[in-house]
């Protein structure tokens, strides 16, 4: 009986897609929370639930990497992509916990815009991840998504700088300055992580497409 290689395990793409959807859900929770549409208790409960689901996907991915004979991408590439995705979701969780536990008061219009910008960026990450299974055919779409991520990160930098100037110029309370600075730094961190993922995707596309 002739020896046959097992087909490539495509489950990894499903894991990445599912995780990317959770990231979008988390970003939606964040924006609704900052807008005041979702209560503190509900937002924290939802984000913890999403975080638990995401961690299970990461665990399932790592477990399958150890058991799979032929993966659709290098094991290291799969590991890096899913870990960065998880870092994005964890950053959203960190933001929400600080946003409520620090009790800084009502967010400014600029901070609301920053949160929406992060959500737009996370949505672009989701769309880019969706194209990974067909990257040879859709590499231009992935490139467009990664470029959009970088544009949104640049916009986020502008919003961050403007909001920091307003914060230091208009807030007499040093404690409030520290609170909002920490919170805004979390938003900036999310954008930076999205760019790291975009760069990783570009490397993967160069390798396989």
Phi and psi in degrees as GROMACS dihedral restraints (atoms count N, CA, C in turn):
[ dihedral_restraints ]
;  ai    aj    ak    al  type     phi  dphi    fc
    3     4     5     6     1   -68.1    20    10
    4     5     6     7     1   147.8    20    10
    6     7     8     9     1   -78.0    20    10
    7     8     9    10     1   133.0    20    10
    9    10    11    12     1  -126.0    20    10
   10    11    12    13     1   134.5    20    10
   12    13    14    15     1   -73.1    20    10
   13    14    15    16     1   144.3    20    10
   15    16    17    18     1   -68.8    20    10
   16    17    18    19     1   147.1    20    10
   18    19    20    21     1   -66.3    20    10
   19    20    21    22     1   159.2    20    10
   21    22    23    24     1   -62.4    20    10
   22    23    24    25     1   140.8    20    10
   24    25    26    27     1   -80.8    20    10
   25    26    27    28     1   113.5    20    10
   27    28    29    30     1   -91.3    20    10
   28    29    30    31     1    -1.8    20    10
   30    31    32    33     1   -59.7    20    10
   31    32    33    34     1   -28.1    20    10
   33    34    35    36     1   -61.2    20    10
   34    35    36    37     1   -36.2    20    10
   36    37    38    39     1   -64.7    20    10
   37    38    39    40     1   -38.7    20    10
   39    40    41    42     1   -64.2    20    10
   40    41    42    43     1   -40.4    20    10
   42    43    44    45     1   -59.8    20    10
   43    44    45    46     1   -46.7    20    10
   45    46    47    48     1   -65.6    20    10
   46    47    48    49     1   -41.0    20    10
   48    49    50    51     1   -62.0    20    10
   49    50    51    52     1   -45.9    20    10
   51    52    53    54     1   -63.4    20    10
   52    53    54    55     1   -39.9    20    10
   54    55    56    57     1   -66.6    20    10
   55    56    57    58     1   -41.5    20    10
   57    58    59    60     1   -61.6    20    10
   58    59    60    61     1   -36.3    20    10
   60    61    62    63     1   -65.8    20    10
   61    62    63    64     1   -38.6    20    10
   63    64    65    66     1   -63.8    20    10
   64    65    66    67     1   -37.1    20    10
   66    67    68    69     1   -63.2    20    10
   67    68    69    70     1   -40.5    20    10
   69    70    71    72     1   -65.1    20    10
   70    71    72    73     1   -42.9    20    10
   72    73    74    75     1   -59.6    20    10
   73    74    75    76     1   -42.2    20    10
   75    76    77    78     1   -64.3    20    10
   76    77    78    79     1   -40.5    20    10
   78    79    80    81     1   -65.0    20    10
   79    80    81    82     1   -36.7    20    10
   81    82    83    84     1   -64.0    20    10
   82    83    84    85     1   -43.1    20    10
   84    85    86    87     1   -59.7    20    10
   85    86    87    88     1   -43.1    20    10
   87    88    89    90     1   -59.8    20    10
   88    89    90    91     1   -48.9    20    10
   90    91    92    93     1   -64.6    20    10
   91    92    93    94     1   -44.0    20    10
   93    94    95    96     1   -62.8    20    10
   94    95    96    97     1   -32.9    20    10
   96    97    98    99     1   -70.2    20    10
   97    98    99   100     1   -46.2    20    10
   99   100   101   102     1   -64.7    20    10
  100   101   102   103     1   -35.1    20    10
  102   103   104   105     1   -74.6    20    10
  103   104   105   106     1   -11.9    20    10
  105   106   107   108     1    85.2    20    10
  106   107   108   109     1     9.0    20    10
  108   109   110   111     1   -79.9    20    10
  109   110   111   112     1   -22.2    20    10
  111   112   113   114     1  -122.0    20    10
  112   113   114   115     1   133.9    20    10
  114   115   116   117     1   -69.9    20    10
  115   116   117   118     1   161.7    20    10
  117   118   119   120     1   -57.4    20    10
  118   119   120   121     1   -48.5    20    10
  120   121   122   123     1   -61.6    20    10
  121   122   123   124     1   -44.7    20    10
  123   124   125   126     1   -66.9    20    10
  124   125   126   127     1   -43.0    20    10
  126   127   128   129     1   -61.0    20    10
  127   128   129   130     1   -46.9    20    10
  129   130   131   132     1   -66.3    20    10
  130   131   132   133     1   -37.2    20    10
  132   133   134   135     1   -65.2    20    10
  133   134   135   136     1   -44.3    20    10
  135   136   137   138     1   -65.2    20    10
  136   137   138   139     1   -43.1    20    10
  138   139   140   141     1   -69.7    20    10
  139   140   141   142     1   -34.6    20    10
  141   142   143   144     1   -67.7    20    10
  142   143   144   145     1   -38.7    20    10
  144   145   146   147     1   -64.2    20    10
  145   146   147   148     1   -44.4    20    10
  147   148   149   150     1   -64.8    20    10
  148   149   150   151     1   -38.8    20    10
  150   151   152   153     1   -62.3    20    10
  151   152   153   154     1   -40.4    20    10
  153   154   155   156     1   -64.7    20    10
  154   155   156   157     1   -42.0    20    10
  156   157   158   159     1   -62.7    20    10
  157   158   159   160     1   -42.4    20    10
  159   160   161   162     1   -64.8    20    10
  160   161   162   163     1   -41.5    20    10
  162   163   164   165     1   -62.1    20    10
  163   164   165   166     1   -35.7    20    10
  165   166   167   168     1   -66.9    20    10
  166   167   168   169     1   -36.7    20    10
  168   169   170   171     1   -66.0    20    10
  169   170   171   172     1   -41.4    20    10
  171   172   173   174     1   -62.2    20    10
  172   173   174   175     1   -44.9    20    10
  174   175   176   177     1   -61.6    20    10
  175   176   177   178     1   -42.6    20    10
  177   178   179   180     1   -64.8    20    10
  178   179   180   181     1   -37.9    20    10
  180   181   182   183     1   -63.5    20    10
  181   182   183   184     1   -48.0    20    10
  183   184   185   186     1   -63.8    20    10
  184   185   186   187     1   -40.1    20    10
  186   187   188   189     1   -63.4    20    10
  187   188   189   190     1   -43.7    20    10
  189   190   191   192     1   -69.3    20    10
  190   191   192   193     1   -31.5    20    10
  192   193   194   195     1   -60.5    20    10
  193   194   195   196     1   -35.5    20    10
  195   196   197   198     1   -74.8    20    10
  196   197   198   199     1   -21.4    20    10
  198   199   200   201     1  -104.4    20    10
  199   200   201   202     1   -16.5    20    10
  201   202   203   204     1   -86.2    20    10
  202   203   204   205     1   133.6    20    10
  204   205   206   207     1   -77.6    20    10
  205   206   207   208     1   -47.8    20    10
  207   208   209   210     1  -125.7    20    10
  208   209   210   211     1   113.8    20    10
  210   211   212   213     1   -95.3    20    10
  211   212   213   214     1   154.1    20    10
  213   214   215   216     1   -69.7    20    10
  214   215   216   217     1   -21.6    20    10
  216   217   218   219     1  -132.7    20    10
  217   218   219   220     1   167.0    20    10
  219   220   221   222     1   -56.2    20    10
  220   221   222   223     1   142.9    20    10
  222   223   224   225     1   -56.6    20    10
  223   224   225   226     1   -39.7    20    10
  225   226   227   228     1   -63.4    20    10
  226   227   228   229     1   -38.6    20    10
  228   229   230   231     1   -65.6    20    10
  229   230   231   232     1   -43.5    20    10
  231   232   233   234     1   -62.2    20    10
  232   233   234   235     1   -45.5    20    10
  234   235   236   237     1   -59.5    20    10
  235   236   237   238     1   -46.5    20    10
  237   238   239   240     1   -63.2    20    10
  238   239   240   241     1   -46.0    20    10
  240   241   242   243     1   -62.9    20    10
  241   242   243   244     1   -46.2    20    10
  243   244   245   246     1   -70.1    20    10
  244   245   246   247     1   -32.8    20    10
  246   247   248   249     1   -69.0    20    10
  247   248   249   250     1   -40.0    20    10
  249   250   251   252     1   -68.0    20    10
  250   251   252   253     1   -40.1    20    10
  252   253   254   255     1   -56.7    20    10
  253   254   255   256     1   -43.6    20    10
  255   256   257   258     1   -67.2    20    10
  256   257   258   259     1   -32.5    20    10
  258   259   260   261     1   -64.8    20    10
  259   260   261   262     1   -36.4    20    10
  261   262   263   264     1   -61.5    20    10
  262   263   264   265     1   -48.1    20    10
  264   265   266   267     1   -65.7    20    10
  265   266   267   268     1   -40.2    20    10
  267   268   269   270     1   -62.6    20    10
  268   269   270   271     1   -35.9    20    10
  270   271   272   273     1   -65.3    20    10
  271   272   273   274     1   -37.3    20    10
  273   274   275   276     1   -63.9    20    10
  274   275   276   277     1   -41.4    20    10
  276   277   278   279     1   -62.7    20    10
  277   278   279   280     1   -43.4    20    10
  279   280   281   282     1   -60.4    20    10
  280   281   282   283     1   -41.5    20    10
  282   283   284   285     1   -59.9    20    10
  283   284   285   286     1   -49.8    20    10
  285   286   287   288     1   -64.5    20    10
  286   287   288   289     1   -38.9    20    10
  288   289   290   291     1   -66.1    20    10
  289   290   291   292     1   -40.0    20    10
  291   292   293   294     1   -68.8    20    10
  292   293   294   295     1   -40.4    20    10
  294   295   296   297     1   -56.7    20    10
  295   296   297   298     1   -38.0    20    10
  297   298   299   300     1   -91.6    20    10
  298   299   300   301     1   -43.0    20    10
  300   301   302   303     1   -70.7    20    10
  301   302   303   304     1   -30.0    20    10
  303   304   305   306     1   -76.0    20    10
  304   305   306   307     1   -20.7    20    10
  306   307   308   309     1    48.9    20    10
  307   308   309   310     1    60.0    20    10
  309   310   311   312     1   -83.4    20    10
  310   311   312   313     1    -8.6    20    10
  312   313   314   315     1   102.2    20    10
  313   314   315   316     1  -166.7    20    10
  315   316   317   318     1   -70.9    20    10
  316   317   318   319     1   134.6    20    10
  318   319   320   321     1   -72.5    20    10
  319   320   321   322     1   149.7    20    10
  321   322   323   324     1   -76.1    20    10
  322   323   324   325     1   168.0    20    10
  324   325   326   327     1   -60.8    20    10
  325   326   327   328     1   -35.7    20    10
  327   328   329   330     1   -63.9    20    10
  328   329   330   331     1   -38.9    20    10
  330   331   332   333     1   -70.1    20    10
  331   332   333   334     1   -37.1    20    10
  333   334   335   336     1   -60.8    20    10
  334   335   336   337     1   -42.8    20    10
  336   337   338   339     1   -64.1    20    10
  337   338   339   340     1   -38.4    20    10
  339   340   341   342     1   -61.8    20    10
  340   341   342   343     1   -43.0    20    10
  342   343   344   345     1   -63.8    20    10
  343   344   345   346     1   -41.8    20    10
  345   346   347   348     1   -65.8    20    10
  346   347   348   349     1   -36.8    20    10
  348   349   350   351     1   -64.2    20    10
  349   350   351   352     1   -40.4    20    10
  351   352   353   354     1   -62.1    20    10
  352   353   354   355     1   -43.8    20    10
  354   355   356   357     1   -60.2    20    10
  355   356   357   358     1   -43.3    20    10
  357   358   359   360     1   -58.4    20    10
  358   359   360   361     1   -39.3    20    10
  360   361   362   363     1   -67.4    20    10
  361   362   363   364     1   -42.7    20    10
  363   364   365   366     1   -64.0    20    10
  364   365   366   367     1   -35.5    20    10
  366   367   368   369     1   -65.2    20    10
  367   368   369   370     1   -36.7    20    10
  369   370   371   372     1   -67.0    20    10
  370   371   372   373     1   -36.9    20    10
  372   373   374   375     1   -59.9    20    10
  373   374   375   376     1   -45.7    20    10
  375   376   377   378     1   -58.6    20    10
  376   377   378   379     1   -46.6    20    10
  378   379   380   381     1   -65.3    20    10
  379   380   381   382     1   -36.7    20    10
  381   382   383   384     1   -66.5    20    10
  382   383   384   385     1   -43.8    20    10
  384   385   386   387     1   -61.3    20    10
  385   386   387   388     1   -37.1    20    10
  387   388   389   390     1   -61.5    20    10
  388   389   390   391     1   -24.9    20    10
  390   391   392   393     1   -88.4    20    10
  391   392   393   394     1   -10.0    20    10
  393   394   395   396     1   -58.8    20    10
  394   395   396   397     1   -42.3    20    10
  396   397   398   399     1   -58.8    20    10
  397   398   399   400     1   -27.5    20    10
  399   400   401   402     1  -116.7    20    10
  400   401   402   403     1    39.8    20    10
  402   403   404   405     1   -63.7    20    10
  403   404   405   406     1   -29.8    20    10
  405   406   407   408     1   -64.9    20    10
  406   407   408   409     1   -34.6    20    10
  408   409   410   411     1   -86.0    20    10
  409   410   411   412     1   -36.2    20    10
  411   412   413   414     1  -113.0    20    10
  412   413   414   415     1    29.0    20    10
  414   415   416   417     1   -63.1    20    10
  415   416   417   418     1   -29.3    20    10
  417   418   419   420     1   -69.5    20    10
  418   419   420   421     1   -33.8    20    10
  420   421   422   423     1   -66.9    20    10
  421   422   423   424     1   -40.9    20    10
  423   424   425   426     1   -64.1    20    10
  424   425   426   427     1   -41.7    20    10
  426   427   428   429     1   -61.2    20    10
  427   428   429   430     1   -41.6    20    10
  429   430   431   432     1   -63.4    20    10
  430   431   432   433     1   -40.9    20    10
  432   433   434   435     1   -65.6    20    10
  433   434   435   436     1   -43.5    20    10
  435   436   437   438     1   -67.2    20    10
  436   437   438   439     1   -35.7    20    10
  438   439   440   441     1   -65.7    20    10
  439   440   441   442     1   -38.8    20    10
  441   442   443   444     1   -65.0    20    10
  442   443   444   445     1   -37.8    20    10
  444   445   446   447     1   -58.8    20    10
  445   446   447   448     1   -43.3    20    10
  447   448   449   450     1   -69.1    20    10
  448   449   450   451     1   -34.2    20    10
  450   451   452   453     1   -65.0    20    10
  451   452   453   454     1   -42.4    20    10
  453   454   455   456     1   -67.3    20    10
  454   455   456   457     1   -34.7    20    10
  456   457   458   459     1   -65.6    20    10
  457   458   459   460     1   -38.6    20    10
  459   460   461   462     1   -65.3    20    10
  460   461   462   463     1   -40.8    20    10
  462   463   464   465     1   -63.0    20    10
  463   464   465   466     1   -41.2    20    10
  465   466   467   468     1   -61.4    20    10
  466   467   468   469     1   -37.6    20    10
  468   469   470   471     1   -61.7    20    10
  469   470   471   472     1   -41.4    20    10
  471   472   473   474     1   -62.9    20    10
  472   473   474   475     1   -47.5    20    10
  474   475   476   477     1   -60.8    20    10
  475   476   477   478     1   -41.4    20    10
  477   478   479   480     1   -62.6    20    10
  478   479   480   481     1   -47.4    20    10
  480   481   482   483     1   -62.3    20    10
  481   482   483   484     1   -44.8    20    10
  483   484   485   486     1   -62.8    20    10
  484   485   486   487     1   -41.0    20    10
  486   487   488   489     1   -71.5    20    10
  487   488   489   490     1   -34.3    20    10
  489   490   491   492     1   -66.2    20    10
  490   491   492   493     1   -39.2    20    10
  492   493   494   495     1   -61.4    20    10
  493   494   495   496     1   -46.9    20    10
  495   496   497   498     1   -62.4    20    10
  496   497   498   499     1   -39.9    20    10
  498   499   500   501     1   -61.2    20    10
  499   500   501   502     1   -49.2    20    10
  501   502   503   504     1   -73.0    20    10
  502   503   504   505     1   -28.4    20    10
  504   505   506   507     1   -83.8    20    10
  505   506   507   508     1   -29.5    20    10
  507   508   509   510     1  -112.7    20    10
  508   509   510   511     1    -2.6    20    10
  510   511   512   513     1  -113.4    20    10
  511   512   513   514     1   109.5    20    10
  513   514   515   516     1   -76.4    20    10
  514   515   516   517     1   -22.6    20    10
  516   517   518   519     1   -85.3    20    10
  517   518   519   520     1   115.7    20    10
  519   520   521   522     1   -63.5    20    10
  520   521   522   523     1   -34.3    20    10
  522   523   524   525     1   -65.2    20    10
  523   524   525   526     1   -41.8    20    10
  525   526   527   528     1   -63.7    20    10
  526   527   528   529     1   -37.2    20    10
  528   529   530   531     1   -60.6    20    10
  529   530   531   532     1   -46.3    20    10
  531   532   533   534     1   -62.9    20    10
  532   533   534   535     1   -40.8    20    10
  534   535   536   537     1   -62.0    20    10
  535   536   537   538     1   -52.1    20    10
  537   538   539   540     1   -68.2    20    10
  538   539   540   541     1   -33.6    20    10
  540   541   542   543     1   -61.9    20    10
  541   542   543   544     1   -43.7    20    10
  543   544   545   546     1   -62.1    20    10
  544   545   546   547     1   -43.1    20    10
  546   547   548   549     1   -66.0    20    10
  547   548   549   550     1   -43.9    20    10
  549   550   551   552     1   -67.5    20    10
  550   551   552   553     1   -32.5    20    10
  552   553   554   555     1   -62.7    20    10
  553   554   555   556     1   -35.1    20    10
  555   556   557   558     1   -64.1    20    10
  556   557   558   559     1   -40.3    20    10
  558   559   560   561     1   -63.7    20    10
  559   560   561   562     1   -42.1    20    10
  561   562   563   564     1   -63.2    20    10
  562   563   564   565     1   -38.0    20    10
  564   565   566   567     1   -62.5    20    10
  565   566   567   568     1   -39.7    20    10
  567   568   569   570     1   -61.1    20    10
  568   569   570   571     1   -44.4    20    10
  570   571   572   573     1   -63.1    20    10
  571   572   573   574     1   -42.9    20    10
  573   574   575   576     1   -60.2    20    10
  574   575   576   577     1   -40.2    20    10
  576   577   578   579     1   -68.3    20    10
  577   578   579   580     1   -36.6    20    10
  579   580   581   582     1   -60.9    20    10
  580   581   582   583     1   -38.9    20    10
  582   583   584   585     1   -68.0    20    10
  583   584   585   586     1   -39.3    20    10
  585   586   587   588     1   -59.2    20    10
  586   587   588   589     1   -42.3    20    10
  588   589   590   591     1   -65.4    20    10
  589   590   591   592     1   -41.8    20    10
  591   592   593   594     1   -59.1    20    10
  592   593   594   595     1   -43.8    20    10
  594   595   596   597     1   -64.5    20    10
  595   596   597   598     1   -39.0    20    10
  597   598   599   600     1   -64.7    20    10
  598   599   600   601     1   -40.6    20    10
  600   601   602   603     1   -63.8    20    10
  601   602   603   604     1   -39.2    20    10
  603   604   605   606     1   -61.2    20    10
  604   605   606   607     1   -41.4    20    10
  606   607   608   609     1   -64.6    20    10
  607   608   609   610     1   -39.9    20    10
  609   610   611   612     1   -64.7    20    10
  610   611   612   613     1   -43.2    20    10
  612   613   614   615     1   -61.9    20    10
  613   614   615   616     1   -42.9    20    10
  615   616   617   618     1   -61.4    20    10
  616   617   618   619     1   -34.5    20    10
  618   619   620   621     1   -75.3    20    10
  619   620   621   622     1   -37.5    20    10
  621   622   623   624     1  -110.8    20    10
  622   623   624   625     1   -23.7    20    10
